[in-house]
Amino acid sequence: MLKGKKALITGASRGIGRAIAIKFAKNGAIVGINYFKSENEARKVLELVNEHSKGVLLKGDVGSYKEAKKIVEDFVKFAGGIDILVNNAGIYERKNFEELSEEQWDETLRINLKGSFNICKHALPYMHEGGKIIFISSQLALKGSSHGADYAASKAGLLGLMKSLAIELASRKINVNAIAPGTIDTDIIAGYSMKERMEREKQIPLGRIGKPEDVANVALFLASDLANYVTGEIILVTGGLYIG
């Protein structure tokens, strides 16, 4: 579905980003694997990507305007351009609002929201007609959170950015969409006890916690020509936990 397409994925060393990188490679894409701290994990992803296609490691902090520029330019030097951009990099530290420090608020928005601005700003000059931009948001952007106001706000900001770009870039035939995952089996829920996992599964109509591959499957659709008439949309991947 993506044969020869050039896909840059931020935060691709673990979790959802990892699953998207591997899924895209299996479908023929050339993959840029951005990471910041998890080098060992990123190298493992690269090995898996190279089993199916070609990939390159791109170390850098997306929250830095300067580093984001280098991430994009290094990928373009490797691949020759950008057809698909997945803004996935993000952080999430659970805290109630009263415990939330100014520093944590600023850092969450710097990486989760400004990071996507930075990458998009530098990537757009290399994207042409038929390009696809995908934002990984969250159901919490729509429903709010009792233990992550900074995260929910940053992910809601992504939806505003996504919708604005969808309108602005439509004349260039660049599709821009967002995925809003629910409870997915990543590092974010690694601290759940078995009891907490079972309680959450009972809340999900489809009866299970989501897998990163569930999100990757939707990303594959949005990155492909099958989604050429889809733009400005938020696709929920929650197992029915949140129905907007």
PLY file of the C-alpha trace (Angstrom):
ply
format ascii 1.0
element vertex 244
property float x
property float y
property float z
element edge 243
property int vertex1
property int vertex2
end_header
0.00 0.00 0.00
2.91 2.38 0.63
5.53 1.03 -1.77
8.30 3.59 -2.20
6.60 6.18 -0.01
8.86 8.13 2.34
7.48 8.23 5.89
8.91 10.19 8.82
7.61 9.07 12.22
8.42 10.92 15.43
8.72 9.03 18.70
9.14 5.78 16.80
11.31 3.79 19.20
8.49 2.42 21.33
4.77 1.87 21.63
2.49 3.27 18.96
5.31 4.90 16.99
7.19 1.62 16.85
4.12 -0.25 15.62
3.49 2.35 12.91
7.12 2.24 11.73
7.03 -1.53 11.37
3.57 -1.55 9.77
4.62 1.05 7.21
7.83 -0.84 6.39
5.91 -4.08 5.88
3.82 -2.18 3.35
6.83 -0.90 1.43
7.53 2.51 2.93
10.98 3.99 3.51
10.90 4.88 7.21
12.54 7.60 9.27
12.67 6.50 12.92
12.90 9.50 15.21
13.85 9.00 18.85
15.42 11.06 21.62
16.60 8.89 24.50
15.71 5.28 23.67
18.57 4.45 21.30
18.68 0.71 21.98
14.96 0.41 21.35
15.25 2.54 18.21
17.99 0.29 16.82
15.74 -2.74 17.32
13.00 -0.99 15.38
15.46 -0.21 12.60
16.42 -3.88 12.36
12.77 -4.85 11.97
12.15 -2.08 9.43
15.15 -3.16 7.37
13.77 -6.69 7.13
11.03 -5.33 4.90
12.20 -2.01 3.50
14.76 0.70 4.31
15.00 2.84 7.42
17.16 5.43 9.11
17.59 6.49 12.74
16.96 10.17 13.46
17.96 11.21 16.95
16.59 14.52 18.15
14.26 16.42 20.46
11.20 17.45 18.45
10.47 20.15 21.03
13.57 22.00 19.88
12.97 24.03 16.71
16.62 23.62 15.71
16.74 19.86 16.35
13.42 19.33 14.57
14.91 21.00 11.50
17.86 18.62 11.58
15.57 15.59 11.98
13.66 16.58 8.86
16.72 17.50 6.82
18.55 14.28 7.73
15.55 12.23 6.62
15.24 14.14 3.36
18.95 13.54 2.66
18.38 9.82 3.21
15.04 9.37 1.47
14.89 12.22 -1.02
11.69 13.78 0.29
8.67 13.27 2.56
5.37 11.73 1.52
4.01 10.83 4.95
4.53 12.55 8.31
3.34 11.00 11.56
3.48 13.28 14.59
3.57 10.77 17.41
6.26 11.92 19.88
4.90 12.78 23.29
5.25 12.51 27.05
2.69 11.78 29.75
3.30 11.98 33.49
0.16 11.37 35.53
-0.50 14.11 38.08
-3.58 15.79 39.47
-3.88 19.45 38.55
-2.97 20.67 42.04
0.25 18.64 41.88
1.11 19.87 38.40
4.11 22.19 38.30
4.65 25.00 35.84
7.76 23.18 34.61
5.85 19.99 33.83
3.08 21.95 32.10
5.61 23.77 29.91
7.57 20.60 29.09
4.47 18.62 28.12
3.26 21.33 25.75
6.78 21.87 24.43
7.13 18.27 23.31
3.55 17.19 22.60
2.27 20.33 20.88
5.18 22.56 19.90
7.08 19.46 18.76
4.44 18.79 16.13
4.49 22.44 15.07
8.26 22.28 14.71
8.27 19.10 12.62
5.39 20.23 10.39
7.01 23.64 9.86
10.23 22.08 8.60
8.64 19.16 6.73
6.05 21.02 4.66
8.52 22.49 2.13
9.42 18.90 1.20
5.84 17.63 0.92
3.95 17.72 -2.37
0.54 16.79 -3.74
-0.66 13.50 -2.30
1.17 13.98 0.99
-0.31 12.73 4.25
0.08 14.19 7.75
-1.17 12.20 10.74
-1.33 13.44 14.32
-1.50 10.96 17.20
-3.79 12.67 19.68
-5.81 10.98 22.46
-9.35 10.36 23.61
-8.40 12.58 26.56
-8.29 15.53 24.17
-12.05 15.06 23.80
-13.12 13.91 27.27
-10.54 15.50 29.58
-8.52 13.83 32.32
-8.58 13.73 36.12
-4.84 13.07 36.24
-3.28 14.75 33.22
-4.60 18.22 32.42
-1.32 19.10 30.71
-1.47 15.99 28.51
-5.15 16.46 27.63
-4.57 20.13 26.80
-1.57 19.32 24.59
-3.47 16.63 22.72
-6.48 18.93 22.29
-4.12 21.53 20.86
-2.99 18.98 18.28
-6.57 18.68 17.06
-6.77 22.43 16.53
-3.50 22.35 14.63
-4.66 19.37 12.59
-7.95 20.98 11.55
-6.25 24.24 10.64
-3.65 22.50 8.48
-6.33 20.35 6.86
-8.06 23.51 5.65
-4.88 25.32 4.68
-3.22 22.43 2.85
-6.28 21.14 0.99
-5.39 23.30 -2.01
-2.07 21.45 -2.16
-3.87 18.08 -2.00
-2.19 17.22 1.31
-4.46 15.27 3.65
-4.24 15.98 7.37
-5.96 13.81 9.99
-5.69 12.70 13.60
-6.03 9.44 15.49
-7.32 9.56 19.05
-6.39 6.29 20.81
-7.96 5.08 24.02
-6.26 2.73 26.46
-3.43 1.14 24.50
-0.92 -1.38 25.84
2.15 0.89 25.90
4.51 2.31 28.53
1.75 4.68 29.61
-0.15 1.84 31.29
2.90 -0.25 32.19
2.33 0.54 35.84
-1.20 -0.85 35.88
-1.74 -3.74 38.27
-3.57 -6.82 37.00
-6.62 -5.64 38.91
-6.48 -2.21 37.26
-6.13 -3.79 33.82
-9.12 -6.04 34.42
-11.20 -3.11 35.67
-10.33 -1.07 32.59
-11.14 -3.99 30.28
-14.60 -4.19 31.86
-15.15 -0.52 30.94
-14.25 -1.08 27.28
-17.22 -2.32 25.21
-14.99 -4.49 23.00
-13.66 -6.14 26.14
-9.91 -5.64 25.81
-7.14 -3.09 26.06
-5.97 -1.95 22.65
-2.71 -2.96 21.02
-0.30 -0.53 19.32
-1.04 -2.44 16.10
-4.70 -1.37 16.36
-3.57 2.23 16.00
-0.99 1.36 13.35
-3.70 -0.21 11.18
-5.65 3.05 11.14
-2.46 5.03 10.47
-1.79 2.77 7.48
-5.22 3.56 6.06
-4.77 7.31 6.54
-1.29 7.19 4.97
-2.52 5.30 1.90
-4.36 6.33 -1.25
-7.49 4.76 0.23
-7.82 7.92 2.36
-7.39 10.45 -0.45
-10.83 11.94 0.26
-10.41 11.99 4.04
-9.06 15.14 5.66
-9.65 17.09 8.86
-10.97 13.98 10.63
-10.43 12.57 14.11
-10.59 8.78 14.14
-11.18 7.26 17.57
-9.43 3.96 18.32
-10.83 3.20 21.77
-12.71 -0.09 21.55
-15.86 1.91 22.24
-14.56 3.34 25.54
-15.25 6.81 24.17
-17.79 7.40 21.45
-17.88 11.01 20.31
0 1
1 2
2 3
3 4
4 5
5 6
6 7
7 8
8 9
9 10
10 11
11 12
12 13
13 14
14 15
15 16
16 17
17 18
18 19
19 20
20 21
21 22
22 23
23 24
24 25
25 26
26 27
27 28
28 29
29 30
30 31
31 32
32 33
33 34
34 35
35 36
36 37
37 38
38 39
39 40
40 41
41 42
42 43
43 44
44 45
45 46
46 47
47 48
48 49
49 50
50 51
51 52
52 53
53 54
54 55
55 56
56 57
57 58
58 59
59 60
60 61
61 62
62 63
63 64
64 65
65 66
66 67
67 68
68 69
69 70
70 71
71 72
72 73
73 74
74 75
75 76
76 77
77 78
78 79
79 80
80 81
81 82
82 83
83 84
84 85
85 86
86 87
87 88
88 89
89 90
90 91
91 92
92 93
93 94
94 95
95 96
96 97
97 98
98 99
99 100
100 101
101 102
102 103
103 104
104 105
105 106
106 107
107 108
108 109
109 110
110 111
111 112
112 113
113 114
114 115
115 116
116 117
117 118
118 119
119 120
120 121
121 122
122 123
123 124
124 125
125 126
126 127
127 128
128 129
129 130
130 131
131 132
132 133
133 134
134 135
135 136
136 137
137 138
138 139
139 140
140 141
141 142
142 143
143 144
144 145
145 146
146 147
147 148
148 149
149 150
150 151
151 152
152 153
153 154
154 155
155 156
156 157
157 158
158 159
159 160
160 161
161 162
162 163
163 164
164 165
165 166
166 167
167 168
168 169
169 170
170 171
171 172
172 173
173 174
174 175
175 176
176 177
177 178
178 179
179 180
180 181
181 182
182 183
183 184
184 185
185 186
186 187
187 188
188 189
189 190
190 191
191 192
192 193
193 194
194 195
195 196
196 197
197 198
198 199
199 200
200 201
201 202
202 203
203 204
204 205
205 206
206 207
207 208
208 209
209 210
210 211
211 212
212 213
213 214
214 215
215 216
216 217
217 218
218 219
219 220
220 221
221 222
222 223
223 224
224 225
225 226
226 227
227 228
228 229
229 230
230 231
231 232
232 233
233 234
234 235
235 236
236 237
237 238
238 239
239 240
240 241
241 242
242 243
